[in-house]
Amino acid sequence: MKHQEYIRKHPQADTVVLMIHGIVGTPRHFDAFLSAVPEQVDICNMRLPGHGGTVLDFAHASMAQWKRAVHDRLAALSEEYDHILILAHSMGCLLSIGALGEFPKLRGMVLLAPPLKVGFKPVMIKYSMKLVFGCINENDPAERGIRDAAGVTQDLRLWRYLGWIPRFIELLTLCRRTRKEIPGICVPCRVLLSRKDELVSLKTRRYLEGNPSVSCAVLPDSGHFFYSDEACREILKSIGQMISPFFPQKH
């Protein structure tokens, strides 16, 4: 089951890492980073409603459902753990920031490509069409990345994708609203942007400046979905640094 949630539990764990994927994404996006979480720290790699199924499943979901799913998961984890940490990608970053003030056990975040400023590049149209028609170039890491990060089954009936328009309008609205919430981030927050990101502008950094709880770095050879080996090492390092105050034995 390619897009199933991944839950890992340790009987003595008091800390959990909640992983939240992006729009049209999959929990599998975080597979390469699971090793950064020590065995004694639990993992909850969730799947948002409407993902992991068909084009119509996604169209029938909504931003309200996604927000509720994150809220409900954080509420459940707050009952079980003393410390909650978040690793999120793209829209998952926005959902995480929006929930921050409501859950005091949320202690830190690593955010990958938060779309505070969208910078859509035309090449994404080519990548998306190649994904839909099943002609991904296996020698192109960017194309492989978008294929591996896709959490919705492709459909050659292109008119069905029209139902996605409201979902992306909701996303753009959330992008604008989340910018205003950045000054309220009061837990350690590491933001990693990609220089070759096809969807998120590096101007996102402007909204992060001035908050001492937020640190930001740019991954030079990575895109929105693809990470170079160097970028993976930086992400793994950031996750380890987020976890270390709650699991010092690892270090």
Backbone hydrogen bonds in HBPLUS format (Angstrom, degrees):
<---DONOR---> <-ACCEPTOR-->    atom                        ^
c    i                          cat <-CA-CA->   ^        H-A-AA   ^      H-
h    n   atom  resd res      DA  || num        DHA   H-A  angle D-A-AA Bond
n    s   type  num  typ     dist DA aas  dist angle  dist       angle   num
A0004-GLN N   A0001-MET O   3.35 MM   3  5.73 168.2  2.37 122.0 120.5     1
A0006-TYR N   A0045-ASN O   3.03 MM  39  4.96 156.8  2.09 136.4 142.8     2
A0045-ASN N   A0006-TYR O   2.82 MM  39  4.96 171.3  1.83 160.9 159.8     3
A0008-ARG N   A0043-ILE O   2.93 MM  35  4.98 166.3  1.94 140.9 143.9     4
A0043-ILE N   A0008-ARG O   2.97 MM  35  4.98 160.0  2.01 138.3 144.5     5
A0013-ALA N   A0010-HIS O   3.14 MM   3  5.35 170.4  2.15 118.3 121.1     6
A0082-ASP N   A0014-ASP O   2.93 MM  68  5.38 141.7  2.08 131.6 142.2     7
A0083-HIS N   A0014-ASP O   3.10 MM  69  6.42 153.8  2.17 158.0 162.0     8
A0042-ASP N   A0015-THR O   3.02 MM  27  6.31 150.0  2.11 161.5 152.5     9
A0016-VAL N   A0083-HIS O   3.09 MM  67  6.53 149.9  2.18 150.7 158.9    10
A0085-LEU N   A0016-VAL O   2.89 MM  69  6.19 163.0  1.92 162.9 167.1    11
A0017-VAL N   A0042-ASP O   2.88 MM  25  6.26 155.4  1.94 143.8 148.6    12
A0044-CYS N   A0017-VAL O   2.93 MM  27  6.12 163.9  1.96 156.7 153.2    13
A0018-LEU N   A0085-LEU O   2.73 MM  67  6.08 164.3  1.75 166.8 162.4    14
A0087-LEU N   A0018-LEU O   2.92 MM  69  6.25 158.1  1.97 150.1 155.1    15
A0019-MET N   A0044-CYS O   2.89 MM  25  6.19 162.5  1.92 144.8 147.4    16
A0046-MET N   A0019-MET O   3.15 MM  27  6.16 139.9  2.32 156.3 157.4    17
A0020-ILE N   A0087-LEU O   3.03 MM  67  6.55 148.3  2.13 145.0 154.5    18
A0089-HIS N   A0020-ILE O   3.05 MM  69  6.50 153.1  2.13 166.3 167.3    19
A0025-GLY N   A0022-GLY O   3.00 MM   3  4.97 141.2  2.15 130.1 125.2    20
A0151-GLY N   A0024-VAL O   2.84 MM 127  5.34 167.0  1.85 135.6 133.8    21
A0029-HIS N   A0026-THR O   3.07 MM   3  5.75 169.1  2.08 120.0 123.4    22
A0030-PHE N   A0027-PRO O   3.19 MM   3  6.16 170.7  2.20 126.7 128.1    23
A0031-ASP N   A0028-ARG O   3.07 MM   3  5.20 171.6  2.08 114.8 116.4    24
A0033-PHE N   A0030-PHE O   2.89 MM   3  5.41 158.1  1.94 120.1 127.5    25
A0034-LEU N   A0031-ASP O   3.44 MM   3  5.64 169.1  2.46 108.8 111.8    26
A0036-ALA N   A0033-PHE O   3.15 MM   3  5.67 158.5  2.20 112.3 118.5    27
A0037-VAL N   A0034-LEU O   3.10 MM   3  5.74 166.2  2.12 118.8 123.2    28
A0041-VAL N   A0038-PRO O   2.96 MM   3  5.42 163.8  1.99 118.2 122.3    29
A0051-HIS N   A0048-LEU O   3.23 MM   3  5.85 153.4  2.31 140.2 141.8    30
A0052-GLY N   A0151-GLY O   2.54 MM  99  4.96 151.2  1.62 159.6 165.5    31
A0153-THR N   A0053-GLY O   2.80 MM 100  5.98 174.0  1.80 171.7 171.8    32
A0058-PHE N   A0054-THR O   3.16 MM   4  6.51 158.3  2.21 149.8 153.9    33
A0059-ALA N   A0055-VAL O   3.06 MM   4  6.31 159.3  2.11 144.5 150.5    34
A0060-HIS N   A0056-LEU O   2.99 MM   4  6.12 144.7  2.12 147.3 155.1    35
A0061-ALA N   A0058-PHE O   3.09 MM   3  5.30 159.5  2.14 107.9 114.3    36
A0066-TRP N   A0062-SER O   3.10 MM   4  6.48 155.0  2.17 146.6 153.6    37
A0067-LYS N   A0063-MET O   2.89 MM   4  6.14 163.9  1.92 157.8 161.2    38
A0068-ARG N   A0064-ALA O   3.00 MM   4  6.12 159.9  2.04 143.4 149.4    39
A0069-ALA N   A0065-GLN O   2.87 MM   4  6.05 155.6  1.92 147.9 154.5    40
A0070-VAL N   A0066-TRP O   3.12 MM   4  6.37 160.9  2.16 149.4 153.1    41
A0071-HIS N   A0067-LYS O   2.91 MM   4  6.12 165.4  1.93 152.4 157.2    42
A0072-ASP N   A0068-ARG O   2.79 MM   4  5.94 168.0  1.81 154.7 157.9    43
A0073-ARG N   A0069-ALA O   2.99 MM   4  6.11 153.5  2.06 141.8 149.2    44
A0074-LEU N   A0070-VAL O   2.91 MM   4  6.10 164.4  1.94 153.8 157.9    45
A0075-ALA N   A0071-HIS O   2.88 MM   4  6.08 153.8  1.94 149.2 157.2    46
A0076-ALA N   A0072-ASP O   3.00 MM   4  6.19 156.2  2.06 143.2 149.0    47
A0077-LEU N   A0073-ARG O   2.91 MM   4  6.14 162.1  1.95 151.4 156.5    48
A0078-SER N   A0074-LEU O   2.88 MM   4  5.96 146.5  2.00 142.8 151.8    49
A0079-GLU N   A0076-ALA O   3.18 MM   3  5.36 138.0  2.37  99.3 110.4    50
A0080-GLU N   A0077-LEU O   3.00 MM   3  5.11 139.7  2.17  99.7 111.5    51
A0081-TYR N   A0077-LEU O   2.88 MM   4  5.92 152.8  1.95 163.9 168.6    52
A0084-ILE N   A0105-LYS O   2.76 MM  21  5.69 151.9  1.84 160.8 152.9    53
A0107-ARG N   A0084-ILE O   2.76 MM  23  5.83 156.2  1.82 157.5 164.9    54
A0086-ILE N   A0108-GLY O   3.00 MM  22  6.43 153.5  2.07 144.6 153.2    55
A0110-VAL N   A0086-ILE O   2.82 MM  24  6.24 153.2  1.89 157.0 166.1    56
A0088-ALA N   A0110-VAL O   3.07 MM  22  6.53 160.6  2.11 162.6 168.4    57
A0112-LEU N   A0088-ALA O   2.84 MM  24  6.07 168.2  1.86 154.2 158.3    58
A0092-GLY N   A0089-HIS O   2.87 MM   3  5.11 137.6  2.05 146.5 135.6    59
A0090-SER N   A0112-LEU O   2.87 MM  22  6.22 160.6  1.90 171.6 174.8    60
A0093-CYS N   A0090-SER O   2.83 MM   3  5.43 143.9  1.96 117.3 127.1    61
A0094-LEU N   A0091-MET O   2.98 MM   3  5.16 116.6  2.40 101.1 116.1    62
A0095-LEU N   A0091-MET O   3.05 MM   4  6.43 160.8  2.09 157.5 162.7    63
A0096-SER N   A0092-GLY O   3.01 MM   4  6.13 145.3  2.14 136.8 146.2    64
A0097-ILE N   A0093-CYS O   2.95 MM   4  6.24 164.2  1.98 154.8 157.9    65
A0098-GLY N   A0094-LEU O   3.01 MM   4  6.16 159.3  2.05 147.8 153.7    66
A0099-ALA N   A0095-LEU O   3.27 MM   4  6.39 133.3  2.50 134.1 144.2    67
A0099-ALA N   A0096-SER O   3.14 MM   3  5.28 134.8  2.35  99.0 110.9    68
A0100-LEU N   A0097-ILE O   3.23 MM   3  5.20 152.0  2.32 101.3 109.6    69
A0102-GLU N   A0099-ALA O   3.13 MM   3  5.65 149.2  2.23 115.9 124.8    70
A0103-PHE N   A0100-LEU O   3.37 MM   3  5.84 158.6  2.42 113.5 118.6    71
A0106-LEU N   A0103-PHE O   3.03 MM   3  5.72 163.4  2.06 123.4 126.9    72
A0109-MET N   A0188-PRO O   2.99 MM  79  6.49 154.1  2.05 155.1 162.7    73
A0190-ARG N   A0109-MET O   2.92 MM  81  6.31 162.9  1.95 155.3 157.1    74
A0111-LEU N   A0190-ARG O   2.81 MM  79  6.17 161.8  1.85 158.9 165.3    75
A0192-LEU N   A0111-LEU O   2.90 MM  81  6.26 164.3  1.93 165.5 168.7    76
A0113-ALA N   A0192-LEU O   2.93 MM  79  6.09 166.7  1.95 150.4 154.9    77
A0116-LEU N   A0114-PRO O   2.92 MM   2  5.81 136.9  2.11 105.8  93.8    78
A0201-SER N   A0117-LYS O   2.81 MM  84  5.52 159.3  1.85 153.3 159.2    79
A0119-GLY N   A0199-LEU O   2.78 MM  80  5.05 163.0  1.81 119.4 124.5    80
A0121-LYS N   A0198-GLU O   2.91 MM  77  5.16 147.0  2.02 157.3 150.4    81
A0124-MET N   A0121-LYS O   2.90 MM   3  5.89 167.5  1.91 133.9 137.1    82
A0125-ILE N   A0122-PRO O   2.94 MM   3  5.59 146.8  2.05 117.4 125.7    83
A0127-TYR N   A0123-VAL O   2.98 MM   4  6.34 165.1  2.00 153.5 157.3    84
A0128-SER N   A0124-MET O   2.84 MM   4  5.89 161.2  1.87 144.3 149.8    85
A0129-MET N   A0125-ILE O   3.00 MM   4  6.16 161.8  2.03 149.4 153.8    86
A0130-LYS N   A0126-LYS O   2.96 MM   4  6.14 159.6  2.00 152.5 158.4    87
A0131-LEU N   A0127-TYR O   2.91 MM   4  6.15 145.4  2.04 144.1 154.1    88
A0132-VAL N   A0128-SER O   2.96 MM   4  6.25 161.2  2.00 150.6 154.8    89
A0133-PHE N   A0129-MET O   2.99 MM   4  6.14 161.2  2.03 150.2 154.8    90
A0135-CYS N   A0130-LYS O   2.88 MM   5  5.03 162.5  1.91 148.2 151.5    91
A0134-GLY N   A0131-LEU O   3.23 MM   3  5.11 157.8  2.28  99.1 105.6    92
A0140-ASP N   A0137-ASN O   3.01 MM   3  5.49 166.8  2.03 118.4 122.4    93
A0144-ARG N   A0140-ASP O   3.00 MM   4  6.31 162.5  2.03 157.8 163.3    94
A0145-GLY N   A0141-PRO O   2.87 MM   4  5.92 148.4  1.97 138.6 147.6    95
A0146-ILE N   A0142-ALA O   3.14 MM   4  6.45 155.2  2.20 146.4 150.6    96
A0147-ARG N   A0143-GLU O   3.13 MM   4  6.34 154.4  2.20 145.6 152.7    97
A0148-ASP N   A0144-ARG O   2.91 MM   4  6.12 164.8  1.93 154.0 157.6    98
A0149-ALA N   A0145-GLY O   2.99 MM   4  6.07 136.6  2.18 140.7 152.4    99
A0150-ALA N   A0147-ARG O   3.31 MM   3  5.39 158.3  2.36 102.2 108.6   100
A0158-LEU N   A0156-LEU O   2.98 MM   2  5.47 120.2  2.35 109.9  93.1   101
A0160-ARG N   A0157-ARG O   3.00 MM   3  5.97 161.5  2.04 129.4 134.1   102
A0161-TYR N   A0158-LEU O   3.03 MM   3  5.65 154.4  2.09 116.8 123.6   103
A0162-LEU N   A0159-TRP O   3.12 MM   3  5.60 159.9  2.16 110.7 116.8   104
A0163-GLY N   A0160-ARG O   3.30 MM   3  6.02 157.1  2.35 114.3 118.9   105
A0164-TRP N   A0161-TYR O   2.87 MM   3  5.35 162.6  1.90 115.2 120.9   106
A0165-ILE N   A0162-LEU O   3.18 MM   3  5.70 158.5  2.23 113.6 119.1   107
A0167-ARG N   A0164-TRP O   2.93 MM   3  5.27 121.7  2.27 107.5 123.0   108
A0168-PHE N   A0164-TRP O   3.16 MM   4  6.54 152.6  2.24 157.2 165.4   109
A0169-ILE N   A0165-ILE O   3.00 MM   4  6.26 149.0  2.10 152.7 162.2   110
A0170-GLU N   A0166-PRO O   2.97 MM   4  6.16 156.2  2.03 144.2 150.2   111
A0171-LEU N   A0167-ARG O   3.02 MM   4  6.32 144.6  2.15 136.0 146.0   112
A0172-LEU N   A0168-PHE O   3.01 MM   4  6.25 160.6  2.05 145.4 148.9   113
A0173-THR N   A0169-ILE O   3.05 MM   4  6.31 154.7  2.12 147.8 154.7   114
A0174-LEU N   A0170-GLU O   2.96 MM   4  6.23 154.8  2.03 145.8 152.7   115
A0175-CYS N   A0171-LEU O   2.87 MM   4  6.20 149.9  1.96 151.0 160.0   116
A0176-ARG N   A0172-LEU O   3.23 MM   4  6.54 159.7  2.28 147.1 150.0   117
A0177-ARG N   A0173-THR O   3.10 MM   4  6.39 160.5  2.14 149.4 155.0   118
A0178-THR N   A0174-LEU O   2.88 MM   4  5.96 156.8  1.94 152.4 158.1   119
A0180-LYS N   A0177-ARG O   3.22 MM   3  5.74 135.6  2.42 108.6 117.9   120
A0181-GLU N   A0178-THR O   2.87 MM   3  5.06 147.4  1.98 106.6 117.2   121
A0182-ILE N   A0179-ARG O   3.42 MM   3  5.65 161.0  2.45 104.7 109.9   122
A0184-GLY N   A0181-GLU O   2.99 MM   3  5.44 143.1  2.13 111.3 122.2   123
A0185-ILE N   A0182-ILE O   3.07 MM   3  5.56 172.0  2.08 121.3 123.8   124
A0189-CYS N   A0213-SER O   2.90 MM  24  6.00 153.4  1.98 168.4 161.4   125
A0215-SER N   A0189-CYS O   2.93 MM  26  6.37 160.1  1.97 165.4 171.6   126
A0191-VAL N   A0215-SER O   2.81 MM  24  6.11 169.9  1.82 164.0 167.6   127
A0217-ALA N   A0191-VAL O   2.95 MM  26  6.42 150.6  2.04 159.3 168.8   128
A0193-LEU N   A0217-ALA O   2.94 MM  24  6.31 166.3  1.96 161.9 163.0   129
A0219-LEU N   A0193-LEU O   2.63 MM  26  5.97 168.3  1.64 160.0 162.4   130
A0197-ASP N   A0194-SER O   3.17 MM   3  5.10 156.3  2.23 113.3 111.3   131
A0195-ARG N   A0219-LEU O   2.92 MM  24  5.94 172.2  1.93 148.7 149.9   132
A0196-LYS N   A0222-SER O   3.01 MM  26  5.62 142.2  2.16 172.5 169.5   133
A0204-THR N   A0201-SER O   3.08 MM   3  5.87 163.2  2.11 117.4 120.9   134
A0205-ARG N   A0202-LEU O   3.10 MM   3  6.02 167.8  2.11 122.3 124.2   135
A0206-ARG N   A0203-LYS O   2.98 MM   3  5.63 148.8  2.08 116.5 123.7   136
A0207-TYR N   A0204-THR O   3.07 MM   3  5.73 140.1  2.23 116.4 125.1   137
A0208-LEU N   A0205-ARG O   2.98 MM   3  5.15 146.2  2.10 104.5 115.1   138
A0214-VAL N   A0211-ASN O   3.05 MM   3  5.62 163.7  2.08 120.0 125.2   139
A0223-GLY N   A0226-PHE O   2.89 MM   3  5.10 151.9  1.97 142.0 151.4   140
A0232-CYS N   A0228-SER O   2.89 MM   4  6.21 158.0  1.94 153.3 159.3   141
A0233-ARG N   A0229-ASP O   3.05 MM   4  6.36 153.2  2.12 146.2 152.9   142
A0234-GLU N   A0230-GLU O   3.07 MM   4  6.39 151.9  2.15 144.4 152.0   143
A0235-ILE N   A0231-ALA O   2.87 MM   4  6.17 156.6  1.92 154.7 161.2   144
A0236-LEU N   A0232-CYS O   2.88 MM   4  6.06 165.7  1.90 151.3 155.4   145
A0237-LYS N   A0233-ARG O   2.92 MM   4  6.07 155.0  1.98 143.4 150.6   146
A0238-SER N   A0234-GLU O   2.95 MM   4  6.16 155.5  2.01 144.3 150.7   147
A0239-ILE N   A0235-ILE O   2.94 MM   4  6.22 156.0  2.00 152.9 159.1   148
A0240-GLY N   A0236-LEU O   2.97 MM   4  6.20 161.5  2.01 148.2 153.4   149
A0241-GLN N   A0237-LYS O   2.93 MM   4  6.21 154.3  1.99 149.2 156.1   150
A0242-MET N   A0238-SER O   2.99 MM   4  6.20 145.6  2.11 141.2 150.4   151
A0243-ILE N   A0239-ILE O   3.01 MM   4  6.28 152.1  2.09 150.0 157.2   152
A0244-SER N   A0240-GLY O   2.92 MM   4  5.94 149.3  2.02 149.0 157.1   153
A0246-PHE N   A0243-ILE O   2.83 MM   3  5.67 152.7  1.91 132.8 140.8   154
A0247-PHE N   A0244-SER O   3.23 MM   3  4.93 148.5  2.33  95.8 105.0   155
A0250-LYS N   A0247-PHE O   3.16 MM   3  6.07 161.0  2.20 125.8 129.6   156
A0251-HIS N   A0248-PRO O   2.99 MM   3  5.52 151.5  2.07 114.6 122.6   157
